[in-house]
């Protein structure tokens, strides 16, 4: 019998005051642990009260601020007496936490302070050091988020999380296209989990479930949608369910030293890739949703130029060996499509 095995996080928790209640959350999820290594960035340095709560609640805890640098050999010495690694912070901190946990064979949980992408629960770690590099690790055993901390984060990071989630729609269209072209098999469970998590958020806005992106219900739903996106990748053991042409364009922007957030890049690129798929009704549904949440859809509000985006689109088909809508067009045709797309954006103003 041929079958595929995978590991998913055991638990997902999003509530208020998680740091003062962290020990109880772990015990409730059957984790009776006695020693911890906390990997963090600036967040704990700026929130000494939270750090003190962790010291009081967890008792036997070590801290490593990766912003001050770290030595993996020193960590390996510490890890001998550690039951669990806890990575607290934004995407870069959590990605480094994943790598350290993987290299030291230690279970870990993620506590994101931002919801800017679906990496909070995935098995993939992204290192962007003069270029995009994907490192496969293990998924966390749990993901815990604090509603108030996410609500108080910079609005653009929440918009990035929205963009990364909505890009699943583009990735799903590409995966279906590759399947129809006999390039790849389509896993319907992973496909549905990824695509539906994005579609549901748009539907909920249409029926008026949320008042704003800082609405508590929206923060909770975005958290679960992003973790579902990560789960889709883990189940398929590939980023394919949540990454298509729009991610290729984003990676090309990274190579050109774009200063924009990953989720903003993928969310914006999704407009162009769905335009290429000729899914007009879907495109305008996403545009209307973007307008409601104030997602940037003009170059005046993006941290890359029209020319940089054009260059990225032309480079994108060669970024990796993954069949997408970009492979359906010659570079000459892509340039024509870009001009039409730019006119569409101008008409939206």
N, C-alpha and C positions, 0 to 999 in steps of 0.2 A: 504493500500500500504506500502510495506517495502522498505526503501531507506536509503542511508548512506549520512551523511552530513560531510563536512570538510571545513576548512579555509586555503586558500593559501595566500602567500604574495601578496600585491596589485601591487608592482613594483619591478623590478630588474634594477639596473643602474650600468654600468661600463664605466668609462671615466677618463680623466685626470683632475687633480686639483679639486677633488671633495670637499675637505675641505673648500677651499675659496668660493666654489659655493654651499655649502650645503643648505643654506636657500632657494636659488632659486630652487634646486632639490626638496625640500620638498613642496614648493608652487606649482611647476609644477605638482606634484602628489596629488594635492588637500589637502595638509596638512598645514593649516594655524595655527601654534602653537605659543604659547608665552612663554612657560617655559620648560626647559629640564634638565634631569639628565644624565650625561655622565659617564658611567662605563668603566674603562680602566685599563690597566696594565702599563708596562714600555714604550710602544710606545709613548704616549703623553709626558712622562717625558723626553724622548730622543729627542723629536721634539717640543720644546717650541713654535716655529713659528706657527705650526699647531694649538697648543692649543690657541695661541693668536688670530688666525683667527676665531676659534670657538667662543671665547668670543666676538669678534667684530661682527660676523655675526648673532649669535643666541641671543645675548644680555643677556637674563635672563637664565643663565645656572649654574648648580652645577656640581662639579666633585667628583668622588669617585675612588681612586686608590685601586683596590682590592688586589694588591700585598702588601699593607700596612695593610691589614685586613679590615673587615667591620662588622658592627652590623646591622642585619636585622631590629631590632626594631628602631634604629636610622634612617635607610633608610625609614621606614614606616612613620616616622614623616615628613621627607623631601618630600615624595611622594605626600602628600596631596595637594601640590601646583605645581605639575609637570604634564605636558601634555603628555610627551613622554620620554622614556628611550632610550638612544643610547649606544650600546655596541661596543667599538672599541678595536680591538686587535686580538690575535691568538685564537685558539680553546678553551683554558681554560677560557680566559676572556669572550669570547662570550657565552660559556656554563653557566658560572655563571651569566652573564647578563640575559640569558633566565630564569634562576631560580628566580632571584630577580624580574623580570618583572611578572612572573607567581604568585609569592607569594604576590605581592603587587597589583595585578589586573591592571597592567599598560601596555598600548601598547608599543611596542619597535621596533627598527630597528637594524640591524646588519651592522657594517662596518668592514669587515675582513681585516686584514693587511697581511694575508697569505691565500693561497688556498691549504690547506693541507688535507682537507676532505670535505664531503658533509654536514657536520653539520652546515654550514653557513646559511642554509635556512630551516633546519628541525625542527620538533616539539620535537625532542629528545635532551636531555642534558646528556652528559657523564661525570661522575665524577670518576676519577681514583685515589682513595686514599687507597693504599694497596689493590687494587682489583678493578675490573670493576663494575660500578653501573650505570644503565640507569634510567633517570628520565624523565617522560613525562611532557612536558610543552605545550605552544602554539607556533605555528610558528610565525616568525616576520611579521610585516605588510610590511616591505620592506628590501631589501638588496642592499647596495651600496658599490662598490669597486673602488679603484683608480688603474689604469693600471700601473703607474710608481712605486707605492709603492709595488705592487705585483711583478713586474719585478725585483725590487731591493732586494727582500727578498731572503733568503738563498735558493739556488737551490734545496737542499734536501727536503725542504717543498713543493716546486712545484712537485717534484717527488712523494712525499707522496700523493698529490692531484691526480696525475695520477694513482697511485696504488689503491687508494680508489675508483676511478672511474672505472678502469678496473675490479676491483673485482665484479662489478655489473654483469659481464658476468658469473662468477662462481655462484653468487647468483641466477641469472635467470635460469641457468641449474638445480640448486637444487630445485627451486620452481616448475619447469616443472616436475622434477622427482617426487616430493612429490604429485603433481597433478595426475600423471600417476599411482601412488601407492594408490590413493584414500585417501591420508592423508590430503589434503588441496584443497580448491578451488583456481583457477588461475584467477586473475583479469587481463584481457588482456591489459587494458589501462595502469595500473601501471607497468606491466611486460614490455610492449613495451617502455615506457618512460625511464625506468631504463636501459634496455638492449641496446636500440638504442643510448642513449647518449654516451655509452662507445664505441660501434661499430663505430660510426661516427668519433670519434677522431682518431681511428686507420686508417680508410679509408682515412681521410684527410692527414695523414702522407704519406700514400702509393701514393697519387696523387701529393705530393710535395707542399701542401698548406703552410706548415710552414718551416722555416729555422732552428729554434731551439726552446727550451722550453721557451726562453725569447722573442720569436717573439710576437709582439703585438697581431696579429690575434690569436695566440695560447692561450695567456692569456685570451682573450675575450671568446674564445670557451670553454676553460676549466671552466671558471666562469659559463657560462650558462649550461654546461653539469653537473657540480656538483649541481647547483640549481635544475635542472631537476630531478636529482637523489633524492634530498630531497623532491621535489614535489611528486614523485612517492610514497614515504613512507607516506606522508601526505594524499594523495588521498586514499591509502589503509588503513590508520590509523594503520600501522604496519611497522616495519623495514624490513619485509619480502622481498620486491622488491629489496633491495640493501644489503642484509646481509644473508649469508648462511654459508657453512662449513668454508670458508676462514676467516670469522669473528669469528667463534668459535675458530679457531686455534689462531687468533690474541688475543682474550680474554684470552686464556690459556697461551699465552706468557706474557700477562700483569700480570697474577697471579704469574708467575715465575720471576717477576720484570725485564722484558725486558726493555732496555733503548731505543729501536727503536721506530720511529714514527709509529703511528697507520696505516697510509696509506701505508707505506713501508711494514709493516707486512702483511696487507691484500693483497696487490699487489703481494708480493712474494708467499704467501700461495695459491693464485689463480692458480699459475703454477702447484702446486701439486694437487689441487682439480680438475682442468681440465684434468690433467694426469689420475686421478682416473675415470673421466667420459669417458675416452678413446676417447676424441675429439682431435685426433692427429693433424689434419690440423689447427684447431683453436689454439691449444697449440703453434705450431711453428709460427703462425701468430703473436701471442702475444709476443713470445720470440724475433722475429725480430723487432717488435715495441719497446720493452724494450731496445734492443741494440741501436736503433736509438736515443732514448732519454737518454741513459746512466742510465737506472734504474738498481739498484743492483740485480744481479741474481746469485751471488756466496756468500758463507758464509764469505769469506774474506772481502766483502764489506758491510756486514750486522752487526748490533749490537746485534746479538744473534748467538749462535753456532749451529752446526749440531745436537748435542745432545739435546740442548734446544728445537729445532724445533721438533725433534722426540718425546720428552716428551709432547710437546704441542699437537701434532697430536693425540697421544694416549688419552689425557685428553679431547680433543675437543668434541667428541660425547656426553659427559655428561655435557657440559657447560650449555645447555638449551634444552628445549623440542621443538626442531625444526628438522624436518626430512631433512637430507642432504645426499649427496653421502657417507659421512663417515659411515652412518648407513647401507650401503650395504656391508661393509667389517667387518670381525672379527679383533680383535687387532693383531692376528697372521698374517693375510693377509695384514693389514696395514703396519706392519713391513717389509714384503717382498716388498710391493709397494714402501715404503720409500727407500729401498736399490736400487731399480731400478731407482727411481727418482734421487737419489744422483749420480748414474752413468751417467744419462742423463746430469745432470748439469756439471759433470766433462768433458764430451765430448764436451761441448759448449765452453770450454776455448781455 
